[in-house]
Amino acid sequence: MQSNNPVFRRSEEFNRGGANAYGNQTYAGNGAAYPGYGSDPSQWGVGTPGAPTTPQVTGGPMTIDSVVQKTAITLGTVIVFAFLTWVMTPDISGVVSSEDLGAITGAVMIGALGAFVLSMVNSFKRVISPALVLAFAALEGVALGGLSKLFDAQFGGGIVTQAVIGTFAAFAGTLAAYKFFNIQVGQKFRTFVVAAVFGMLALSLMEIVLGFFGSAIGLHGFGAMGLLFSVAGLVLGVFMLILDFDFVEQGVANRVPERESWRAAFAMTVSLVWIYTNLLRLLAIFSQD
């Protein structure tokens, strides 16, 4: 259930001509170095004898509306499958049997593993696949539905509702700060965020492996280490959203193909899920007596 906004580093449209991860120089000023590749993507390879042949762009350019629509569809899929998982798994509000607990835990593990695999596939595909994005969202929803039910049964107090509200508040606050403070995303910041994401994923994997041998250090627990890890994860999730907003802004300005809206939707879903899971753990830690 972790995310990985390095997905933007593999975008086909954003990697032509040796540009940076977000292609700030991809669509302008390439004519001299690459004949047939001028400032207008729709004219690449047209009217220049011997110019390289490029894929035809169909469906128009990416817009804010297309990103909003695709993101709504993707998040809607997560919510629907999370709700179905919550409803269809056994009730664990009272006396819980090992079979009931195993069913929910199994749903979480299957959903999380499947979502992680598809997140890697979507991250490194040059041409984004809407079907795979929605499949990822469905599996993520199964994992979140089971996980949320476990936290609700153990900690109660509307912890899930608080985490959902907090997640969307973090999204709105980050978007407002990005626009009002005119945050500029540089290459060093992108490199730091990508490295931090993979670093946290590596630490999480190490924690799981150590847990099998009874030597876990508490990164996923509810103690001091768990608190520190969750706070770091929450801050990193906000940084990931900043990369998402920059990707959308650059993509709209550079008129990348409309299909890249699915890449933006996938990345923002990953970021929001990342924020939600860390916020859920933080609320659980603070709710303990």
For each residue, the residues with C-beta under 8 A, 3 or more apart:
1: 112 115 116 140 143 144 147 273 274 277
2: 116 119 197 200 201 204 270 274
3: 119 197 240 267 269 270 271 273 274
4: 7 119 120 123 197 198 201 270
5: 8 193 194 197 240 243 244 267 270 271
6: 9 10 123 194 197 198
7: 4 10 11 122 123 124 263 266 267 270
8: 5 11 14 21 22 243 247 263 267
9: 6 14 15 21 194
10: 6 7 15 123 124 125 126
11: 7 8 14 15 23 126 256 260 263
12: 15 16 126 127
13: 16 23 26 41 254 256 257 260
14: 8 9 11 19 21 22 23 26 250 251 256
15: 9 10 11 12 19 23 26
16: 12 13 19 23 26 30 34 37
17: 25 26 30 33 34 37
18:
19: 14 15 16 22 23 24 25 26
20: 23 24 25 187 190
21: 8 9 14 187 190
22: 8 14 19 185 190 246 247 250
23: 11 13 14 15 16 19 20 26 27 250 254 256
24: 19 20 250
25: 17 19 20 28 29 30
26: 13 14 15 16 17 19 23 30 254
27: 23 30 39 40 41 254 255
28: 25 39 254
29: 25 32 39
30: 16 17 25 26 27 33 34 37 38 39
31: 34 35 37 38 39
32: 29
33: 17 30
34: 16 17 30 31 37 52
35: 31 48 50 51
36: 44 45 46 47 48 51 52
37: 16 17 30 31 34 44 45 51 52 54
38: 30 31 43 44
39: 27 28 29 30 31
40: 27 43 44
41: 13 27 44 57 254 255 256
42: 46 57
43: 38 40 46 47
44: 36 37 38 40 41 51 52 54
45: 36 37 48 51 52 53 54
46: 36 42 43 51
47: 36 43 51
48: 35 36 45 51
49:
50: 35
51: 35 36 37 44 45 46 47 48
52: 34 36 37 44 45
53: 45
54: 37 44 45
55:
56:
57: 41 42 61 257
58: 257
59: 257 258 259
60: 63 258
61: 57 252 255 256 257 258
62: 66 67 248 251 252 255 256 257 258 259 260 261 264
63: 60 66 67 252 258 261
64: 67 68 248 252
65: 68 69
66: 62 63 69 70 258 261
67: 62 63 64 70 71 248 252 261 264 265
68: 64 65 71 72
69: 65 66 72 73 261
70: 66 67 73 74 130 261 262 264 265
71: 67 68 74 75 264 265 268 269
72: 68 69 75 76
73: 69 70 76 77 134 265
74: 70 71 77 78 133 134 137 262 265 266 268 269
75: 71 72 78 79 137 265 269 272
76: 72 73 79 80
77: 73 74 80 81 134 137 138 141
78: 74 75 81 82 137 138 140 141 144 269 273
79: 75 76 82 83 141
80: 76 77 83 84 141
81: 77 78 84 85 137 138 139 140 141 142 145
82: 78 79 85 86 141 142 144 145 148
83: 79 80 86 87 141 145
84: 80 81 87 88 141 145
85: 81 82 88 89 107 111 141 142 144 145 146 149
86: 82 83 89 145 146 148 149
87: 83 84
88: 84 85
89: 85 86 100 103 104 107 145 146 149
90: 97 99 100 103 104
91: 94 100
92: 96 100 101 104 149 150 153
93: 153
94: 91
95:
96: 92 100 101 153
97: 90 100 101
98: 101 102
99: 90 102 103
100: 89 90 91 92 96 97 103 104
101: 92 96 97 98 104 105
102: 98 99 105 106
103: 89 90 99 100 106 107
104: 89 90 92 100 101 107 108 146 149 150
105: 101 102 108 109 146 150
106: 102 103 109 110
107: 85 89 103 104 110 111 142 143 145 146
108: 104 105 111 112 142 143 146 147 150
109: 105 106 112 113 143
110: 106 107 113 114 139 142 143
111: 85 107 108 114 115 139 140 141 142 143 144 145 146
112: 1 108 109 115 116 139 143
113: 109 110 116 117
114: 110 111 117 118 139 142
115: 1 111 112 118 119 136 139 140 143
116: 1 2 112 113 119 120
117: 113 114 120 121
118: 114 115 121 122 132 135 136 139
119: 2 3 4 115 116 122 123 136 270
120: 4 116 117 123 124
121: 117 118 124 125 132
122: 7 118 119 125 128 129 132 133 136 263 266
123: 4 6 7 10 119 120
124: 7 10 120 121
125: 10 121 122 128 129 132
126: 10 11 12
127: 12 259
128: 122 125 132 133 259 260 262 263 266
129: 122 125 132 133 262
130: 70 133 134 259 262
131: 134 135
132: 118 121 122 125 128 129 135 136
133: 74 122 128 129 130 136 137 262 265 266
134: 73 74 77 130 131 137 138
135: 118 131 132 138 139
136: 115 118 119 122 132 133 139 140 266 269
137: 74 75 77 78 81 133 134 140 141 269
138: 77 78 81 134 135 141 142
139: 81 110 111 112 114 115 118 135 136 142 143
140: 1 78 81 111 115 136 137 143 144 269 273
141: 77 78 79 80 81 82 83 84 85 111 137 138 144 145
142: 81 82 85 107 108 110 111 114 138 139 145 146
143: 1 107 108 109 110 111 112 115 139 140 146 147
144: 1 78 82 85 111 140 141 147 148 273 276 277
145: 81 82 83 84 85 86 89 107 111 141 142 148 149
146: 85 86 89 104 105 107 108 111 142 143 149 150
147: 1 108 143 144 150 151 277 280
148: 82 86 144 145 151 152 160 163 280
149: 85 86 89 92 104 145 146 152 153
150: 92 104 105 108 146 147 153 154
151: 147 148 154 155 159 160 280 284
152: 148 149 155 156 159 160
153: 92 93 96 149 150 156
154: 150 151 284
155: 151 152 159 283 284 287 288
156: 152 153 159
157: 162 287
158: 161 162
159: 151 152 155 156 162 163 280 283 284 287
160: 148 151 152 163 164 280
161: 158 164 165
162: 157 158 159 165 166 283
163: 148 159 160 166 167 276 279 280 283
164: 160 161 167 168 276
165: 161 162 168 169
166: 162 163 169 170 279 283
167: 163 164 170 171 272 275 276 279
168: 164 165 171 172 272
169: 165 166 172 173
170: 166 167 173 174 234 237 238 241 275 279
171: 167 168 174 175 241 272 275
172: 168 169 175 176
173: 169 170 176 177
174: 170 171 177 178 238 241 242 245
175: 171 172 178 179 241 245
176: 172 173 179 180
177: 173 174 180 181 183
178: 174 175 181 183 242 245 246
179: 175 176 182
180: 176 177
181: 177 178
182: 179
183: 177 178 242
184:
185: 22 189 190 242 243 246
186: 189 190
187: 20 21 190 191
188: 191 192
189: 185 186 192 193 239 242
190: 20 21 22 185 186 187 193 194 243
191: 187 188 194 195
192: 188 189 195 196 239
193: 5 189 190 196 197 236 239 240 242 243
194: 5 6 9 190 191 197 198
195: 191 192 198 199
196: 192 193 199 200 236 239
197: 2 3 4 5 6 193 194 200 201 236 240
198: 4 6 194 195 201 202
199: 195 196 202 203
200: 2 196 197 203 204 229 232 233 236
201: 2 4 197 198 204 205
202: 198 199 205 206
203: 199 200 206 207 219 229
204: 2 200 201 207 208 219 220
205: 201 202 208 209
206: 202 203 209 210
207: 203 204 210 211 216 217 219 220
208: 204 205 211 212 220
209: 205 206 212 213
210: 206 207 213 215 216 217
211: 207 208 214 215 216 220
212: 208 209
213: 209 210
214: 211
215: 210 211
216: 207 210 211 219 220 221
217: 207 210 225
218: 221 223 224 225 226
219: 203 204 207 216 225 226 229
220: 204 207 208 211 216 226 229 281
221: 216 218 225 226
222: 226 227 281 284 285 288
223: 218 226 227
224: 218 227 228
225: 217 218 219 221 228 229
226: 218 219 220 221 222 223 229 230 281 285
227: 222 223 224 230 231 282 285
228: 224 225 231 232
229: 200 203 219 220 225 226 232 233
230: 226 227 233 234 278 279 281 282 285
231: 227 228 234 235 278 282
232: 200 228 229 235 236
233: 200 229 230 236 237 274 277 278
234: 170 230 231 237 238 275 278 279 282
235: 231 232 238 239
236: 193 196 197 200 232 233 239 240 274
237: 170 233 234 240 241 271 272 274 275 278
238: 170 174 234 235 241 242 275
239: 189 192 193 196 235 236 242 243
240: 3 5 193 197 236 237 243 244 267 270 271 274
241: 170 171 174 175 237 238 244 245 268 271 272 275
242: 174 178 183 185 189 193 238 239 245 246
243: 5 8 185 190 193 239 240 246 247 267
244: 5 240 241 247 248 264 267 268 271
245: 174 175 178 241 242 248 249
246: 22 178 185 242 243 249 250
247: 8 22 243 244 250 251 263 264 267
248: 62 64 67 244 245 251 252 264
249: 245 246 252 253
250: 14 22 23 24 246 247 253 254
251: 14 62 247 248 254 256 260 264
252: 61 62 63 64 67 248 249 255 256
253: 249 250
254: 13 23 26 27 28 41 250 251
255: 27 41 61 62 252
256: 11 13 14 23 41 61 62 251 252 260
257: 13 57 58 59 61 62 260
258: 59 60 61 62 63 66 261
259: 59 62 127 128 130 262 263
260: 11 13 62 128 251 256 257 263 264
261: 62 63 66 67 69 70 258 264 265
262: 70 74 128 129 130 133 259 265 266
263: 7 8 11 122 128 247 259 260 266 267
264: 62 67 70 71 244 247 248 251 260 261 267 268
265: 67 70 71 73 74 75 133 261 262 268 269
266: 7 74 122 128 133 136 262 263 269 270
267: 3 5 7 8 240 243 244 247 263 264 270 271
268: 71 74 241 244 264 265 271 272
269: 3 71 74 75 78 136 137 140 265 266 272 273
270: 2 3 4 5 7 119 240 266 267 273 274
271: 3 5 237 240 241 244 267 268 274 275
272: 75 167 168 171 237 241 268 269 275 276
273: 1 3 78 140 144 269 270 276 277
274: 1 2 3 233 236 237 240 270 271 277 278
275: 167 170 171 234 237 238 241 271 272 278 279
276: 144 163 164 167 272 273 279 280
277: 1 144 147 233 273 274 280 281
278: 230 231 233 234 237 274 275 281 282
279: 163 166 167 170 230 234 275 276 282 283
280: 147 148 151 159 160 163 276 277 283 284
281: 220 222 226 230 277 278 284 285
282: 227 230 231 234 278 279 285 286
283: 155 159 162 163 166 279 280 286 287
284: 151 154 155 159 222 280 281 287 288
285: 222 226 227 230 281 282 288
286: 282 283
287: 155 157 159 283 284
288: 155 222 284 285
289:
